[in-house]
């Protein structure tokens, strides 16, 4: 099997996560976090669409990590993003982190909004 090292360039991958935190590009963030093209920021959860919508022009998809288990996101939250032209993919946070990193390595226009596990 041939292994190829993943290069993220200037992008910021999710390096790890644990109870109540995410590590993005080597920096630990407590609580919910949005990983955006410019870096990771505190995210206010489903009531905070503004943080994600501020980057709508540079995004095709936002991966929503719903914590340890997959869960529905509020309809108004999904509608706000989709009405701005941003796709919404919902999964548990570990899967969202992995999917975000794979798509990031491919140069996709993505973000992740993650609730802690």
LOBAKE-892365 format. One record per residue (C-alpha): residue in three letters; x, y, z. Coordinates in steps of 0.2 Angstrom, whole numbers, plus 5000, padded with zeros to 4 digits. Example, Ala and Ser with C-alpha at 12.3 -4.5 7.8 and 13.67 -1.06 7.14 Angstrom:
BEGIN
ALA506249785039SER506849955036
This chain:
BEGIN
UNK500050005000UNK500650174996UNK500450315009UNK500450495004UNK500650635017UNK499250755017UNK499750935014UNK498551065020UNK499551215015UNK498951375024UNK497351295029UNK496951245047UNK496451055050UNK495650985065UNK497050905074UNK496050825088UNK494550835100UNK494050775117UNK492750805130UNK492350995128UNK493751045116UNK494451045098UNK496251065093UNK496351165077UNK498051195069UNK498851155086UNK497851275096UNK496551205108UNK494851285109UNK493551255123UNK491751235118UNK490851255102UNK492051305088UNK491851365070UNK493251315058UNK493251445044UNK494451485030UNK495251625041UNK495451515056UNK494451445071UNK493351555081UNK492151525096UNK490451475089UNK488751515098UNK487951355092UNK486351345083UNK485851525088UNK487351595079UNK487151595061UNK488051765059UNK489751685061UNK489451565047UNK488451685036UNK489951805036UNK490951685026UNK489551625014UNK490351694999UNK491851585002UNK490951425006UNK490051284997UNK489751175012UNK489751185031UNK489951025040UNK488951025056UNK489550925071UNK488150885083UNK489150825097UNK489450635101UNK487850585093UNK487050635076UNK485550745079UNK484350855069UNK484851045067UNK483451175069UNK482551205053UNK482851395054UNK484751365056UNK484751255041UNK483651375031UNK484751525035UNK486251445028UNK485451365013UNK484651525008UNK486351605008UNK486951464995UNK487851365008UNK487551175009UNK487351095026UNK487950925030UNK487550855047UNK488450725056UNK489150685074UNK490750795078UNK492050655076UNK491350625058UNK491250805054UNK493050835059UNK493650685048UNK492650745033UNK493150925035UNK495050875035UNK494850765020UNK493850895010UNK495151025016UNK496550925009UNK495650924992UNK495551114992UNK493651124994UNK492751285000UNK492151215017UNK491951255035UNK491451155050UNK490351205065UNK490651095079UNK489851055096UNK490950965108UNK490850775112
